[in-house]
Amino acid sequence: MKLNSISGVWAKPVLVSWSQAVALGVAVMALGMWCAVGQAQSRRLAPGVMTTITPAPQEHEMYDGPRPLTEIPVTIPGLDYKPHLRPKSATVFEQAKASTLRRTIWNLEFSFKPMRLVEAEIPQANGKLQRKLIWYMVYRVRNLGGHWKAIPKEEDFRGNKHITYSKELVNEISVFGKETQDLRFFPHFILESVEFNKEYLDRVIPAALAPIKAREFPGDPNAKLFDSQAITEVPIPVSTPEADKSVWGVVTWEDVDPRIDYFSVFVQGLTNAYRYEDPPGAFKSGDKPGTGRRLMHKTLRLNFWRPGDAVNETEEEIRYGMRIDSDAAEQARIFKLFGTTERLDYEWVYR
């Protein structure tokens, strides 16, 4: 009998064969390698919880219409006539009154870490350095493929030909006339204070990138973290369960009002879905195509709140999601600030 050094109790010695000992040694080595890999992956990012927003495509985003094509009847004279051999409904003038425009919709998955703060020496116009508190958020974008494409199909109904459309999931899409599986992320971030009606565009701050990278990717000098400008040049291939092709980025803001308690971050560039409106009479003959048109992009809205003060800003006070208060009047006030009647930690909007 001897003392087991792990459990601290007396146990009988166990006799094993040579083959069993070899197998046990291999298993221990494999376990050690697995632990080492796991530790390396866990050290890749500073401690924090990643929140993932999955793409939310809708079928109505694949088309616009039926709606009038404003520019055609105004720009091209003489379209309103009565043909002799075809019905008038077949003329361009009539078809331009109610046309349906179809398109392929692609989406990127967006994951982000908690909003954090870092101090950096920022060069000023006078050549001096100024120490500033920078708000930043590290995020990951991933191309999951399975984009939505409208496929036409000709059908015969009582001797008449009709075109119907079905949805097909594709990885390859047309970008600027070229078929590719790689997407690009052209981000547009806005931090909006819902209390003070202030908006802050993201800023590319090279002086802040190094301390952020050192903090978020400790011990990994080869880690790639792109700012809002550099990430636009990085292809994002389709990721699979076997191969993660995601790309990491960081968005930064400076001179954010320290009084802010409730704010939202709007993220554009995660999808090509959009809406548009043509106000009546906005386009006139001689105008450039699209004059007066209002284009709205599908945008991810993330809501945050921070219960801190304006004197000592700390990142621990910034919390993702909409605050829930036990007081009904205060809760109604919070919902009103965010323009909602229910708790929404995030939502997809058009703006």
C-alpha positions in Angstrom: 0.0 0.0 0.0 1.2 3.5 -0.8 -0.1 7.1 -0.6 -1.7 8.4 -3.8 -0.2 11.8 -4.4 -3.3 13.1 -6.3 -6.2 12.0 -4.1 -4.3 11.9 -0.8 -5.7 8.4 0.1 -4.0 5.0 0.3 -4.3 2.9 -2.8 -2.9 -0.4 -4.1 -0.2 -0.1 -6.8 -1.5 -0.9 -10.3 0.6 -3.2 -12.6 0.5 -2.4 -16.3 2.0 -4.1 -19.3 4.6 -2.5 -21.6 2.1 -1.9 -24.3 -0.3 -0.3 -21.9 2.5 1.9 -20.6 3.3 3.1 -24.1 -0.4 3.7 -24.9 -0.7 5.7 -21.6 2.4 7.7 -22.4 1.0 8.6 -25.9 -2.3 9.6 -24.3 -0.6 11.8 -21.8 1.5 13.5 -24.5 -1.6 14.1 -26.6 -3.4 15.5 -23.6 -0.5 17.9 -23.0 -0.5 19.0 -26.6 -4.2 19.6 -26.5 -3.9 21.7 -23.3 -1.1 23.7 -24.9 -3.2 24.5 -27.9 -6.2 25.4 -25.7 -4.0 27.7 -23.6 -2.6 29.4 -26.8 -6.1 30.0 -28.1 -7.3 31.3 -24.8 -4.4 33.8 -24.7 -5.2 35.0 -28.2 -7.6 37.6 -26.8 -7.8 39.4 -23.5 -10.5 38.0 -21.2 -13.9 39.0 -22.3 -17.2 37.7 -23.6 -17.8 37.7 -27.4 -21.3 38.5 -28.4 -22.3 37.2 -31.9 -25.0 38.7 -34.0 -26.0 36.2 -36.7 -27.1 37.5 -40.1 -30.9 38.1 -40.5 -31.7 38.2 -44.2 -35.3 38.7 -45.2 -36.9 37.6 -48.5 -38.3 41.1 -49.2 -34.7 42.4 -49.2 -34.1 40.5 -52.5 -36.4 42.8 -54.5 -37.9 46.3 -54.8 -41.3 46.8 -56.3 -43.5 46.8 -58.1 -42.7 50.5 -58.2 -42.2 53.2 -60.8 -38.8 53.8 -62.4 -38.8 57.6 -62.0 -36.1 58.5 -64.4 -37.4 56.7 -67.5 -40.6 58.6 -68.4 -39.1 61.9 -67.4 -35.8 61.5 -69.3 -37.0 59.7 -72.5 -39.7 61.7 -74.4 -42.3 60.0 -76.6 -42.6 56.8 -74.7 -46.4 57.2 -74.1 -47.9 55.9 -77.3 -50.4 53.2 -78.4 -48.8 50.4 -80.3 -50.7 48.7 -83.2 -49.4 45.1 -82.9 -48.9 44.8 -79.1 -50.9 45.7 -76.0 -50.0 49.1 -74.5 -49.1 47.3 -71.3 -46.0 45.9 -73.1 -44.5 49.4 -73.8 -41.6 50.7 -71.8 -43.7 53.6 -70.6 -46.3 51.3 -69.0 -43.8 48.8 -67.6 -41.8 51.6 -66.0 -44.8 52.4 -63.9 -44.5 49.2 -62.0 -41.2 47.3 -62.2 -39.6 44.9 -59.9 -35.8 45.1 -59.3 -34.1 41.9 -58.0 -30.7 41.4 -56.5 -28.5 38.9 -54.6 -28.3 39.6 -50.8 -25.1 38.8 -48.9 -24.4 39.0 -45.2 -21.5 38.9 -42.8 -21.6 37.6 -39.2 -20.6 40.2 -36.6 -19.1 39.4 -33.2 -17.8 41.9 -30.7 -16.1 42.2 -27.4 -17.2 44.6 -24.6 -16.7 48.3 -25.2 -13.3 49.3 -23.6 -11.2 52.3 -22.9 -7.5 52.9 -23.5 -5.2 55.9 -23.1 -3.0 56.9 -26.1 -0.6 59.7 -27.0 -2.4 61.4 -30.0 -0.4 63.7 -32.3 -1.9 67.2 -32.6 -1.7 69.8 -35.4 0.9 71.7 -33.5 3.3 68.7 -33.5 2.8 67.9 -29.8 1.3 64.8 -28.3 -1.9 64.9 -26.2 -2.9 62.0 -24.0 -6.5 61.1 -24.7 -9.0 58.5 -23.5 -10.0 56.4 -26.5 -13.2 54.4 -26.6 -12.8 51.2 -28.7 -14.5 47.9 -29.6 -12.7 44.9 -31.0 -14.9 42.9 -33.4 -14.8 39.9 -35.8 -16.5 39.6 -39.1 -17.0 36.2 -40.8 -18.3 35.2 -44.2 -20.6 32.1 -43.6 -21.6 31.8 -47.3 -25.2 30.8 -48.1 -26.1 34.1 -49.6 -29.5 34.6 -51.1 -29.9 34.8 -54.9 -33.1 35.1 -57.0 -33.2 32.4 -59.7 -35.7 33.0 -62.6 -37.9 30.2 -63.8 -40.2 30.2 -66.8 -43.6 28.6 -66.3 -46.5 28.0 -68.7 -49.9 28.8 -67.4 -52.8 28.2 -69.8 -50.6 28.9 -72.8 -49.1 32.0 -71.3 -45.4 32.3 -70.3 -44.7 33.6 -66.8 -41.5 34.2 -65.0 -41.3 33.1 -61.3 -38.4 33.5 -58.9 -37.0 31.1 -56.3 -34.4 31.6 -53.6 -31.1 29.8 -54.0 -28.2 29.7 -51.5 -24.9 30.5 -53.0 -21.3 31.2 -51.9 -20.2 32.9 -55.0 -21.6 36.3 -55.8 -21.0 39.1 -58.4 -18.9 42.0 -57.0 -18.3 44.8 -59.5 -19.0 42.4 -62.3 -16.6 39.7 -61.1 -17.8 36.4 -59.6 -16.1 35.7 -56.3 -16.5 34.0 -52.9 -14.6 36.7 -51.1 -16.5 39.5 -49.5 -15.1 42.8 -48.2 -16.1 44.8 -45.1 -16.5 48.5 -45.7 -17.4 49.5 -42.2 -19.2 52.7 -41.1 -19.5 53.0 -37.4 -21.4 55.7 -35.5 -21.6 56.1 -31.8 -24.8 58.0 -30.9 -25.7 59.5 -27.6 -29.5 59.1 -27.2 -29.5 61.6 -24.3 -27.6 64.5 -25.8 -28.4 63.9 -29.5 -24.7 63.7 -30.4 -23.1 61.4 -33.0 -19.4 60.4 -33.2 -18.0 58.9 -36.4 -15.3 56.3 -35.9 -11.7 57.6 -36.2 -8.7 55.8 -37.5 -6.2 56.5 -34.7 -2.8 54.8 -35.5 -1.3 55.8 -32.2 -4.0 53.8 -30.4 -3.7 50.6 -32.5 -0.5 49.3 -30.9 -1.6 49.5 -27.2 -5.0 48.0 -28.2 -3.3 45.1 -30.0 -0.9 44.5 -27.2 -3.8 44.3 -24.8 -6.2 42.2 -26.8 -3.7 39.8 -28.3 -1.1 39.5 -25.6 2.0 37.5 -26.5 1.0 37.2 -30.1 3.1 39.7 -32.2 1.8 38.2 -35.5 -1.9 38.8 -34.7 -3.7 40.8 -37.3 -6.0 43.6 -36.1 -7.3 46.0 -38.7 -8.6 49.5 -38.3 -11.6 50.8 -40.2 -9.5 51.8 -43.2 -7.2 48.8 -43.5 -9.9 46.2 -43.1 -11.5 47.3 -46.4 -8.5 45.8 -48.2 -8.8 42.4 -46.6 -10.7 39.6 -48.5 -13.0 37.6 -46.3 -13.4 34.1 -47.8 -16.1 31.7 -46.8 -15.5 30.1 -43.4 -16.3 26.4 -42.7 -16.4 24.3 -39.6 -13.0 23.1 -40.5 -11.5 26.4 -41.5 -12.2 29.7 -39.8 -11.4 32.6 -42.2 -12.7 35.4 -40.0 -11.1 38.8 -39.9 -10.5 40.9 -36.7 -11.0 44.6 -36.6 -11.1 47.5 -34.1 -13.2 50.6 -34.1 -12.1 53.7 -32.2 -13.6 57.0 -31.1 -12.1 60.0 -29.4 -13.5 63.0 -27.5 -16.6 61.1 -26.5 -18.8 63.1 -24.0 -18.1 61.6 -20.5 -21.6 62.5 -19.4 -23.1 59.8 -21.7 -25.2 57.2 -19.8 -27.1 55.7 -22.8 -25.8 55.2 -26.3 -26.0 53.1 -29.4 -23.4 51.9 -31.9 -24.6 51.7 -35.5 -22.7 49.3 -37.8 -23.1 49.5 -41.6 -21.4 47.3 -44.2 -22.5 43.9 -42.8 -24.9 43.4 -45.7 -25.8 45.0 -49.1 -29.5 45.1 -48.3 -31.1 48.5 -48.7 -34.3 50.4 -49.3 -34.9 53.6 -51.3 -37.6 56.2 -51.7 -38.2 58.5 -54.6 -40.2 61.5 -53.4 -42.8 62.7 -56.0 -41.4 65.4 -58.2 -37.9 65.2 -56.8 -36.4 64.1 -60.1 -36.7 66.5 -63.1 -35.7 66.4 -66.7 -32.0 67.2 -67.0 -31.1 65.9 -63.5 -28.6 63.2 -62.9 -30.0 59.7 -62.3 -30.9 59.2 -58.7 -31.4 62.9 -57.9 -33.7 63.3 -54.9 -33.6 59.6 -54.1 -33.3 58.6 -50.4 -31.2 55.5 -49.9 -31.3 53.7 -46.6 -28.8 50.9 -45.7 -29.6 47.9 -43.5 -27.8 48.7 -40.3 -27.0 46.8 -37.0 -27.8 48.8 -33.9 -26.2 47.8 -30.6 -27.4 49.4 -27.4 -25.3 50.2 -24.4 -25.5 51.9 -21.0 -23.0 53.0 -18.4 -24.0 53.9 -14.8 -20.7 55.8 -14.1 -20.0 59.5 -13.7 -18.3 62.1 -15.9 -15.2 62.4 -13.6 -13.7 58.9 -13.5 -14.5 57.0 -16.7 -13.9 53.2 -16.4 -14.7 50.6 -18.9 -16.2 48.3 -16.3 -19.2 50.6 -16.2 -20.0 50.2 -19.9 -22.6 47.4 -20.3 -24.1 45.9 -23.4 -27.8 45.9 -23.7 -30.7 48.0 -22.6 -31.0 48.8 -18.9 -34.0 47.3 -17.0 -35.3 49.3 -14.1 -37.8 48.3 -11.5 -39.5 51.7 -11.5 -42.1 51.7 -14.3 -41.7 55.5 -15.0 -37.9 55.3 -15.2 -38.2 52.2 -17.5 -40.6 54.1 -19.8 -38.1 57.0 -19.9 -35.3 54.6 -20.9 -37.3 53.0 -23.6 -38.3 56.4 -25.0 -34.6 57.4 -25.2 -34.0 54.4 -27.5 -37.2 54.9 -29.4 -38.8 51.6 -28.4 -41.4 50.2 -26.1 -39.6 47.0 -25.2 -36.1 45.8 -24.3 -33.9 45.6 -27.4 -30.2 44.9 -26.9 -29.8 45.0 -30.6 -31.9 45.4 -33.7 -31.7 45.8 -37.5 -32.7 49.2 -38.8 -32.6 51.1 -42.0 -30.8 54.5 -42.0 
